[in-house]
């Protein structure tokens, strides 16, 4: 199977094998000219004589077959010699062998031809989508909220006057194509009671890189090299921002981590400073994207903080990309209690205006009763997929089974990425051939997903 992949379209190996063959033919003709044609004639005469002794007469078909056999053997010898040369080099550069090399080449070539996707959000929901979407395109940019103020991220934010690295770290790991040990290292959280207690190694790594390089964008770029990240991870802004929420009862809550704990109905959220400047690269990613995806993730504390950064919503509105909002599967206590899918959409439009959503992906798979009860004990319930209400707002709804039910109800990376990619290809009129190739890539990565989950 691995050998066959060398012959797949777009690997850019066959053309060089053909050129190599033409070179051998040219060299052979040159040798015949230099050493006189009579040697070639002698060889042909010997073949004729052998054919005569075998069959009792001269048959040109026999000599033709012999000629084809010589050509075939020459090609086989060339292929074997080329393979041995490549294997010799690979054994030094990539100890895992040629199978690993063809996997890298295959994925790189195909992924680079995938659609350009910008994903906006934060938290674990964004990381789930990225784990799936990286299997179908390498042209993915994660635009991540910087309003987090809790846990290790919040402490580093205050101690080093930097943007919180936690969500950025999760996205780097989600897009990484690296060894499991490196992923575990970046996600490791220190125990004990000392100064490092509660800190995450990946957060400390990004903080250190930022101090060394003096620029968080450059720090993320270099961290991406360490983790062999497919795509890019960018902060929505490099300014220290604070998320505030005004509740329906008029009270105001400061801090992303404190908003859900207030356990009140949210009226609006806003950033301080209100004129928070965006990272130019994030605006470019939105402008250049074939599709921009909002979510999945916490509506008020992961998605909206990105859209409230100055210029992001306007750039999204002007973009020719397909704009897709992935609605949460379950309501979130303290944020979206009792919300239907249309109320999620309405909250976004109320904050940033129309034109930022073309399609909404809603789950149409019933959540198991035992899981519903488990979530109900925490005050969370399945989000009602009120498709007609969404479409009455001028936005198209796309219903699909996009969830994974284990001990928790979450979006399934494979199901979700299949749904998103099929929408992109259908809406952007991409070729059926490329769609099937990308679906093949998803299938190739199923085992990797299962291995990572364990």
N, C-alpha and C positions, 0 to 999 in steps of 0.2 A: 504493500500500500504506500509506504513512504517513497519507494523508488518511482512509482507511478506519478506521484506529485511533482516530480521534476519535469514532467511532460504537460502539466496543467497550463492553461492559457494565462499569460501575464507574469509567469515566473521569470521570463527573460533569460532562459538557459538554452532553449532549442535553437534560437538564432545563432548563438555562438558555436554550438555543436555543428550546425550547418556550415558556418564559416570555416570551422576547423576542417571539416570534410572537404570543402572546396580547396582549402590550402593543401591538403594531402594530395588531391587529384592534380592540382597545378604542379606540385613538386614532382609527382610521378611522371607527368608529361615532360617536364623539364629534364628529368633524369634520362628518360627515353631518348630525347633529342641529343643530349650530351654524349651518351654512350652508344649511339647509333640505333636506328630502328630495327636492325637485323636481330637484336636480342629479343625484342618483342615478337618479331616474326618467327624466330626459333621456338619461342614459347607456344605461339599459336600452332605451329606445325606439330609440336609434341602433343598438344591437346587433340589435334586432328588424328594423329597416329593412335593415341590412346582410345579415342572414340571408335576408330576403325577396328582395332584389336578386340574391343568390347562388343561391338554390334555387327561387325563384318562389313560395314559400309560407312561412308562419310555422311554424317547427319549434322547439318548446321544447328539444328535444334539442340543437339547434345552439347555442342560447344557453347551455345548461348546459355544453356543451363549451367555449364561449368563456369562461364564468365560471371553469371549472377551469383553463383555460390562463392566465387572469389571476392566479389564486391561485398557480399554479406559478411564474409569472414573478416574482411578488412575493416568494415564498420564496427563489428563486434570487438575486434582488437583495439580499435581507436577508442571505443566507449570504455572498455576495461582499463586501458591505459589512462584515460582521462579521470576515471573514477579513482584509480589508485593515487594519481597526483593530488586530486582534491582531498582524498582521505588522509594522505600524508600531511597536508597542510592543516586539515581540520583537527587531526589528533593532537596538534600543538595548541591551536587557538581555541578549540571547543572540545574538551575532553569527553563530553557526553556523546560525541559522534555525529555522523552525517544525518541521522534521523532528526536530531535536535536542530541541525542547521537548516534542513529543508522545511521544518516546522516554522522556524523563525522567518525564512525567506517567504514562505507561502503566506503566513499571516501578515507580514509587513507589506508585501505587494498588494494583497487583496484589501487589507484594512485601509491602506492609503488611497484606495479607489472608492471607499465608502462615502456616504453623504457627510457633509459638514454639519455637526450638531452642537448647539450650545445649550447647556443644561443649567438652569438657575434654581438655587435652593440652598439647602443646608441640612444638617442633622443626619440621622441614619437613613432616612428615606432617599435622599440624594445618592448616598453611597450604594444603596440597593440598585437603583437604576443604572449607575455607572458600571457596576459589575456585569450587567447584562449588555449594555450598549457598547462596551469596549470590544465585545466579541464580533461586532458587525461593522465597526468603523474605527479607524485610528484618528479620524478628524473630529475629535470630541473635545470641547472646552467646558470645564465645570466652573461656573461663576458662583462663588460661595459667600454667604452672609458673614459679616464681621461684627455682629451685634451680641455674640455670646459673651456672657459675663459670669458664668458659673464654673465651678470645679477647677481643674488644673488650668484651663484656658483663661478663666477669670483672674486667677492668681498671677499668671505670667503677664497678662494684659496690664495689671496694675504695677507689678514689680519692674517690668522692663519697658513700660510705656509703648507697647506694641499692639497690633491687632491680634485678637485671640486665634491661636493656631489649631484648635481642636477639630473644627469642621474641615479645615484645609487638610489636616492630617488624614482624616477619614476618607476624603476624596482621593488623596494620593495613594493610599493603600488600596482603595477600591479599583483604581485604574492601573495598579502595578502589575507587572508581569515578572515577578521575582520569586526567589526561593521562599518557601513557607516560613523558614526560620527568620528571615528578614522581616516578613510581615508580622510575625509574633513579636519581634523585637520592637517594631514601631508602635504596636498596640499595647506593649507591656506597661502596666501601671505599678508604680512602686508601693510597697506596703510599709509597715513599721510606723514609727511615731516621730521620725526626724523631719528635717526640712524638705526632704524629697517625697515624703509620704503623700500619696494621692496624685502625684505628678505622673504624667504619661511620658515615656521615653521619646516618642515621636514629637510631642509638643516641645520638649526640651531641645531636640535636634533642630527643629525649625527655628526656635528662638536663638540657638547658638549660631546657625547659619545666617540668620538675619543680622546678628551682631557682627559677625565676621565680614559679611559682604556689604553691610550697611543698607541693604535694600531687600524688602520682603519678596518682591517679584523675582529678583535674581536668586534669592534663597529657595524659593519654590522651584525654580527652574533647575537648580543644582540638585535639590532633593529628588526631583523627578528622575534625574540620571541615576542616582543611587538605587532607586526602586524600579528602574526600567519602566517608567510610566507610559502608557499609551494615551496620547493626547496631552492636554494642559489643564492645570488647576490655577485659577486666578481669583483673587479677592474682589468683591464688588467695589471696595474702596480700600485705601491704605490709611485712611484717617481713623482715629479712635472715635467710635460712635456709641451712643447710648440709645437703646430703644425704650420708648415710653408708650403707655397705653392709657387712653381715656375711656373709662367705663360708662355704661349707660346711666348709672346713678350719679355721674358727675365726678367721681373720685379719679385720681390719677396715680398710676403705678409706674415706678422707675425700674428698669432692668429687665432684660429678656428672661432671666431665670425666675424673676419674681412675678411676672404677669400671670402665668397659669396658677400660681399659688394663691393669688387673690381670690380665685373662685367666683369671679363676677363676669357678667356679660360684657364683652368688649364692644365699644362703639367705634373707636379708631385707634390706630397705632401711628407713631411718628418718630422720626430720628432727631437727635440732637448731636451736632448742629444740623439744622434743617437744610443747609446748603452743602451737604456732604458731597464731595467731589468723587467722580468715578475713576476707575483705572481705565486709561484709554484703550488698553488691550481688550478689556471686556466689551467695550462698545464696538470695537472692530470685529470681535468674534460674533456679536449679534448681527452686525451688518452683513457679514460674509456667510452666515449660516444658511443651510438649506432648511433647517428646522430649529426652532427654539422651544425648549421644553421647560415648563414651570412645574416644579415638584418632582416626585411626591415629597411631602414633608409638612411640618406644622405651618398652617396657613398664616398666622399672625407673627410667628417668631422665626420662621425660616424662609418663607417665600416673599412676603411683603417687604421685609427690610431691604432686600435687594432692589426691588422695584421702586422703593422710595429714595434710593440714591439718585442724585441729580443727573438727568440725562438718560438714565437706563430705560424708563418707560417710553420716553419719546423716541429713542432709537429703536426700541422694539416695535413701536407703532409704525415707524417708517420702513422697517425691514420688509423685504419681499419673502422672508422665510415663512414656512408653515408654523403657526404658533399653537402649541398644544399644552393644555393644562391637564395634569394627571391628578385627579381628585383623590383624596384620602379614602381608604376603605372603611375606617372606623372614626367616629367622632373623638375629639380629644378633650378630656376634662379640663376645665378652666380656660379653654380657647374656643372650641366649636361645639359646645353642648347643644344637642338637638338640631344641629345644622343638617340640611339636605345638601345634595350636590349643587343645586342651583344657588343656595345661600353661600356656599364657598365661592362660587363664581361672582356673585353679586358683591361680596366683600372686596374682592380684587378690583372690580370695576368702580366701586364707590371710592376706593383709595386713589387709583391712578387713571381712571377714565377708560373709555372704550378703545377698541383696536389692538389690545394686547393679547387677546385670545381668539383663535379661529375655531378650535376644536377642544372638546373636553372628553377625556377618557374616564369612563366610570366602570366599576366592577359590576358584572351581572351574575356572578356566582354566589349562591347562597352560603352564608357562613354557618358552619356546623353548630348545632344547638348547644353542645357542651362548651364550645369556645365563646358563643354569645353570652352564656351565663357567666363564664370567667371574666369577660370584659365588663359585663353589667355590674359585677361586684366592685369594679373600679370606676363605674360611672361612664363607661364608653359603650356605644352602640353602633351597629352598621349604618353607614351613611346611605340615606335613601337616594336612589338613582332616578330622580324626577326629570327624565329626559325631555318631556314635552315642555316643562317650564324653562329648561335651559334653551331649547330651540326657539321658544317664544322671545328670548332675549337676543335673537339673531346669531346665536352660536350653535354650531353643530355638535351633537353628542355622539360618541362612539362607545358602544357597550361591548365589553369583552370579559372573559375570565382571565384576570390578571393577578390572582392571589395565590399564595402558598399557605396551606394550613398545617402547621405542626403543633407546637405548643402555643404559638401566637399567630395572629392573622396579619400577614405582611404581604406587600407586593412581591411577586415571584420575578427574579431578574430575567429569566429566560422568557417567560410568558409576556412580561412587560416589554422587553426589547423586541420580541417578534411583532407585537402589536404596533409599537411605535414605528419600526422600520417598514412594515407593510403599509402603514399610513403615509409615510414619507415617499416611498416609491410610487404609490398610487397617486398621490396628490402632486408630486413633482415630475410625474411621467418618466421615471427612470426605467431602464430596460429590464425585461423579464429575466434576461441572462444574469445580470448583475444581482438581481433580487435573489435568484436561486443560489448564486455563489455565496451571498452573504448568509442565507439560511443555512448553507452547508457549514459555514464558519461557526454559526451558533451551535449546530449539532456537534461540531468538533470540540466545543468547549464545555459540553454538558458534563463530561467526566471531571473536568477541572473544577466546575462549580460544586459538584458533589464532594469532591476531595476537600475543597476549602471549607465546606460546611461542617465536615467531620473534624 
